[in-house]
Each structure stands twice: as structure tokens, then as C-alpha cells.
């Protein structure tokens, strides 16, 4: 909420660094615009059968509360938007260059096109995150859609790479290994959903007490599920790691991805330990989220690498 409007920030292309640079009467102006945008969003939810969510959106007065100006938060949010815009440019370039695969592998072009559409939808959803004042379920959808964009990017890269070197898919692990990787990926998605739920609770608790050391003790069972499931994911990932390492050469891409997976898991568990037992430090929250994204991407690519080879025979 460092930038209360979208896509500009306080009506400017270059955000302010001091409160004196803010436009006069901006608070009420942005609250009014936010209310109009949320009503349009609520009507869209009604249209698709989500009447309950629409009514909750209309009745939640906290959405219209204005955040006080904070230069650090403003520039953090603005840099986030710039990175999103740069991502869109690169995905557009991916689409342009994917036309070279129209004859040999059409899916590369069509998935590149889909990803460009997804990133535009993600930008719109980011504006809804702003207008709804960080409504929890909207943030969750925003995060999951980011992982979808990441997955499509990895998948198109994988398809192009296999065209040049089909030996990448020499499957020595057995079909159950692939399904184990799929299962772990599903658990990671569930972990993201639980993690955003825990984050929502922490935001609510933080408004009542500034003492970070008391936050964990006030969380619901969602935190316990998130923590315990992390241990389960780690154990299953170790099984996958040893299976891959015993069936593939040490220098194979499958072994390298399995190695990276375990390293990221250890780092992620360390970040989770810091959050749970050292007062939820802010830097650990960021590290935890970044590692979760890297972990998901690594697991998704490893899952693809453990796929069947029949589709690529003769290429």
C-alpha cells in the first residue's frame, strides 16, 4: 500500500520521497477511486457466482482506510511494479522469438502467448490488491498466479531445450518417481496457501501488539499445519533426492536439480525456524517467500525432467 493508486504512484511517474511532495487532498481522492473500483470488482464477482465474496467486499470498511505515507514502502512497491513491467517486456520478447517454433513445436508459441496474457491479468490483479487494501484472499490468488506464470515460463523453456537435446528425458527413475515429484509439487502449492493464511493472521495480530515475540503464540492451527507439512515435504523430497541420485549420473541435469532442491529446502526450513523462534524478523519473511518461489520452480522443472520420453522419440 506504499502507492495508493495504480499504475502511477500518488499520480506521479516518479514517486515522492517526502510527505511534502504529496498532492493536496489525495487521501479522499484515492479512497473514492478505490471504492468505485471495488464496486466494479464486486459486480464481476457477482457475475461469476461469487456473491458471498462480493458482499464481504462491499461490507468491509477497513478496505477504505488510508495508509500513512512511508517513503520506503512507496519505493518498494514502485520497484515491484517496475519489475513487473520489465517482466511483461521479456515475456513479449519470448512470444516474438517463439514464432521460430511454430513448425516444430507449436505449443511453445501458444504457451508464450498464454503467459503474456497471464502477466497482463496479473497486473490488473495487482491493482485489485491495492484497491482492496491487501485483502487476504486476493493476495493469495495474486501469489498463486505468479507461480502459474513461473510454471509456464519454465515449461516453454523446457520444451525448447528438449527439442535440441532429447537425451535430457532419458527416464531412469520409474513412473512412480515422476508421480512423487507431482505430489510434492501439490504439497508446495498447499504450503503457499497456508503460508498466505498465516501471513494474514500475523498482519491482524500486528495491529494489536508491536511485540513480534508474541505473534507466533497467537496464531491459529493454520500455523501448525504449515509447520508440520514443511517437515513432510522435506522427508518426501529426501526420498526423491536419493532416488534421483541413485538412478542418474552425478552431472546430469536431473541430479543437479535434485541437489538444488535439497539445498533450497534446508535454507527454507532455516528461514521458517527463524520466523517461528526468533520473533518473526521482517527480513526472514522476505527470505522465506523468495525461497518458496525458488523451491517451487526447481521442483516443477525437476518434475518435467522426470517425465516420459515417448513423446520425444525421433526428434
C-alpha positions in Angstrom: 0.0 0.0 0.0 3.0 2.3 -0.4 1.3 3.5 -3.6 -2.4 4.0 -3.0 -3.2 4.4 -6.8 -2.3 2.3 -9.8 -0.5 2.3 -12.2 1.0 5.6 -11.2 2.2 6.3 -7.6 0.5 9.3 -6.0 -0.4 10.4 -9.5 3.3 10.6 -10.5 5.6 8.5 -12.7 8.4 9.1 -10.2 7.2 8.6 -6.6 7.6 11.2 -3.9 10.3 10.8 -1.3 8.8 13.2 1.3 5.3 13.9 2.6 5.6 17.5 1.4 5.6 16.2 -2.2 2.2 14.6 -1.9 -0.7 16.1 -3.9 -3.3 18.0 -1.8 -6.4 16.1 -0.7 -5.0 12.9 -2.1 -6.4 10.8 0.7 -10.1 11.2 0.0 -9.5 11.2 -3.8 -7.9 7.8 -3.7 -10.4 6.4 -1.2 -13.2 7.5 -3.5 -11.5 5.9 -6.6 -10.8 2.8 -4.6 -14.5 2.5 -3.6 -15.6 2.8 -7.2 -13.1 0.2 -8.4 -14.0 -2.2 -5.6 -17.7 -1.9 -6.6 -16.8 -2.8 -10.2 -14.8 -5.8 -8.9 -17.7 -6.9 -6.6 -20.0 -6.8 -9.6 -17.6 -9.0 -11.5 -17.6 -11.5 -8.6 -21.4 -11.5 -8.6 -21.3 -12.2 -12.4 -19.2 -15.3 -11.8 -21.2 -16.6 -8.9 -19.1 -15.4 -6.0 -21.9 -13.4 -4.4 -20.6 -14.1 -0.8 -17.2 -12.7 -1.6 -18.8 -9.7 -3.3 -20.9 -8.9 -0.2 -17.9 -9.3 2.1 -16.0 -6.9 -0.1 -18.8 -4.3 -0.1 -19.2 -4.5 3.7 -15.6 -4.4 4.7 -15.0 -0.8 5.8 -11.3 -1.5 6.6 -10.6 -1.6 2.8 -11.2 2.2 2.7 -8.8 3.0 5.4 -5.9 5.1 4.2 -2.3 4.1 4.8 0.0 6.8 6.1 2.8 7.8 3.8 6.1 5.9 4.2 8.8 6.6 1.6 10.5 3.2 2.0 7.2 1.4 1.4 6.3 3.6 -1.5 9.6 2.9 -3.3 9.4 -0.8 -2.5 6.0 -1.0 -4.1 7.1 1.1 -7.1 10.1 -1.1 -7.8 7.8 -4.1 -7.6 5.7 -2.5 -10.3 8.8 -1.7 -12.5 10.0 -5.3 -12.2 6.5 -6.4 -13.2 6.6 -4.2 -16.3 10.1 -5.4 -17.2 8.8 -9.0 -16.9 6.0 -8.2 -19.3 8.5 -6.8 -21.8 10.6 -10.0 -21.6 7.5 -12.2 -21.9 6.6 -10.2 -25.0 10.0 -10.9 -26.4 9.6 -14.6 -25.6 6.4 -14.6 -27.7 8.1 -12.9 -30.6 11.0 -15.4 -30.6 8.7 -18.3 -30.1 7.4 -17.9 -33.6 10.5 -19.8 -34.7 8.9 -22.9 -33.2 5.6 -22.7 -35.0 6.5 -25.5 -37.4 8.5 -27.7 -35.0 6.6 -27.2 -31.7 3.5 -25.1 -31.8 2.9 -25.4 -28.1 5.9 -23.2 -27.4 4.3 -20.3 -29.2 0.8 -20.8 -27.7 2.1 -21.1 -24.1 4.2 -18.0 -24.7 1.1 -16.2 -25.8 -0.8 -17.5 -22.8 1.9 -16.3 -20.5 1.8 -12.8 -21.9 -2.0 -12.8 -21.3 -1.4 -14.1 -17.8 1.1 -11.3 -16.9 -1.4 -8.6 -18.1 -4.1 -10.3 -15.9 -1.6 -10.3 -13.1 -1.0 -6.6 -13.5 -4.8 -6.0 -13.3 -5.0 -8.3 -10.2 -2.1 -6.3 -8.6 -4.3 -3.2 -9.0 -7.1 -5.0 -7.2 -4.6 -5.9 -4.4 -4.1 -2.1 -4.0 -7.8 -1.1 -4.2 -8.9 -3.8 -1.7 -6.2 -2.7 0.8 -4.4 -6.1 0.8 -7.4 -8.3 1.1 -6.1 -11.7 2.1 -7.7 -14.0 -0.5 -6.8 -11.5 -3.3 -3.1 -11.7 -2.2 -3.3 -15.5 -2.2 -4.7 -15.5 -5.8 -2.0 -12.9 -6.8 0.7 -15.2 -5.4 -0.6 -18.4 -7.0 -0.9 -16.6 -10.4 2.7 -15.6 -10.1 3.6 -19.3 -9.7 1.5 -20.1 -12.8 3.4 -17.5 -14.8 6.7 -19.0 -13.5 5.5 -22.5 -14.4 4.6 -21.6 -18.0 7.9 -19.8 -18.4 9.8 -22.9 -17.2 7.6 -25.2 -19.3 8.2 -23.3 -22.6 12.0 -23.2 -21.8 11.9 -26.9 -21.1 10.1 -27.7 -24.4 12.6 -25.6 -26.4 15.5 -27.2 -24.7 14.3 -30.8 -25.3 13.9 -30.1 -29.0 17.7 -29.5 -29.1 18.6 -32.3 -26.8 16.0 -35.1 -26.3 18.5 -37.1 -24.2 17.5 -34.9 -21.3 14.5 -37.1 -20.9 16.1 -40.4 -20.6 13.9 -41.6 -17.8 15.7 -44.0 -15.5 13.7 -43.3 -12.4 10.4 -45.2 -13.0 6.9 -43.7 -13.3 6.4 -43.6 -9.5 9.2 -41.1 -9.2 7.5 -38.7 -11.5 4.3 -39.0 -9.6 6.2 -38.5 -6.3 7.5 -35.2 -7.8 4.0 -34.2 -8.8 2.7 -35.0 -5.3 5.4 -32.9 -3.7 4.6 -30.0 -6.1 1.0 -30.2 -5.0 2.1 -30.0 -1.3 4.2 -27.0 -2.1 1.2 -25.2 -3.5 -0.8 -26.1 -0.4 2.1 -24.7 1.6 1.9 -21.4 -0.2 -1.8 -21.2 0.5 -1.3 -22.0 4.2 1.6 -19.5 4.3 -0.5 -16.7 3.0 -3.2 -17.6 5.5 -0.6 -17.4 8.3 0.6 -14.1 7.0 -3.0 -12.7 7.1 -3.2 -13.7 10.8 0.1 -12.1 11.5 -1.0 -8.8 9.9 -4.1 -8.8 12.1 -2.1 -9.7 15.3 0.5 -7.0 14.5 -2.2 -4.3 14.6 -2.9 -5.3 18.3 0.7 -5.7 19.5 4.0 -4.5 18.2 5.9 -7.1 20.2 7.0 -9.6 17.5 7.9 -12.2 20.0 4.2 -12.7 20.9 2.9 -13.1 17.4 3.6 -16.8 16.9 1.9 -17.7 20.2 -1.4 -16.1 19.0 -1.6 -17.9 15.6 -4.3 -20.5 14.9 -3.9 -24.1 13.8 -3.0 -23.0 10.3 0.5 -22.2 11.5 0.9 -25.7 13.0 -0.3 -27.3 9.7 2.1 -25.1 7.8 5.0 -26.1 10.0 4.2 -29.8 10.2 3.6 -30.1 6.4 7.0 -28.5 5.8 8.6 -31.5 7.6 6.6 -33.9 5.5 7.6 -32.1 2.3 11.3 -32.3 3.4 11.1 -36.1 4.1 9.4 -36.8 0.8 11.9 -34.6 -1.0 14.8 -36.5 0.5 13.3 -39.8 -0.8 13.0 -38.2 -4.2 16.6 -36.9 -4.0 18.1 -40.3 -3.1 16.1 -41.9 -5.9 17.2 -39.5 -8.5 20.9 -39.6 -7.3 21.0 -43.4 -7.5 19.4 -43.6 -11.0 21.0 -40.6 -12.8 24.6 -39.6 -13.4 26.1 -37.1 -11.0 26.5 -34.4 -13.7 23.0 -35.0 -15.2 20.5 -32.1 -15.1 18.2 -34.3 -13.0 20.8 -34.8 -10.3 21.7 -31.1 -10.3 18.1 -30.1 -9.8 17.7 -32.7 -7.0 20.8 -31.2 -5.3 19.4 -27.7 -5.7 16.1 -28.8 -4.3 17.6 -30.1 -1.1 19.7 -27.0 -0.6 16.7 -24.8 -1.0 14.7 -27.0 1.4 17.3 -26.7 4.1 17.5 -22.9 3.6 13.7 -22.7 3.7 13.5 -24.7 6.9 16.1 -22.4 8.4 14.1 -19.3 7.4 11.0 -20.9 8.9 12.9 -21.7 12.1 13.9 -18.0 12.4 10.3 -16.9 11.9 8.9 -19.3 14.5 11.5 -19.0 17.2 13.1 -15.6 16.8 10.2 -13.2 16.8 9.2 -13.2 13.1 12.0 -10.9 11.9 11.0 -8.9 8.8 14.0 -9.9 6.7 13.2 -13.6 7.3 9.7 -13.1 6.0 11.1 -11.9 2.7 13.7 -14.6 2.5 11.0 -17.2 3.3 8.8 -16.0 0.4 11.7 -15.8 -2.1 12.9 -19.3 -1.2 9.4 -20.7 -1.6 9.2 -19.4 -5.1 12.7 -20.8 -6.0 11.7 -24.1 -4.4 8.5 -24.3 -6.4 10.3 -23.5 -9.7 13.0 -26.1 -9.0 10.5 -28.8 -8.1 8.4 -28.0 -11.2 11.5 -28.3 -13.5 12.6 -31.5 -11.9 9.1 -32.9 -12.4 9.3 -32.1 -16.1 12.7 -33.7 -16.3 11.4 -36.9 -14.8 8.7 -37.2 -17.5 8.2 -40.0 -20.1 10.4 -40.0 -23.3 7.9 -41.4 -25.8 6.8 -38.0 -27.0 10.3 -37.1 -28.0 11.5 -40.3 -29.7 12.8 -39.5 -33.2 13.2 -35.7 -32.6 
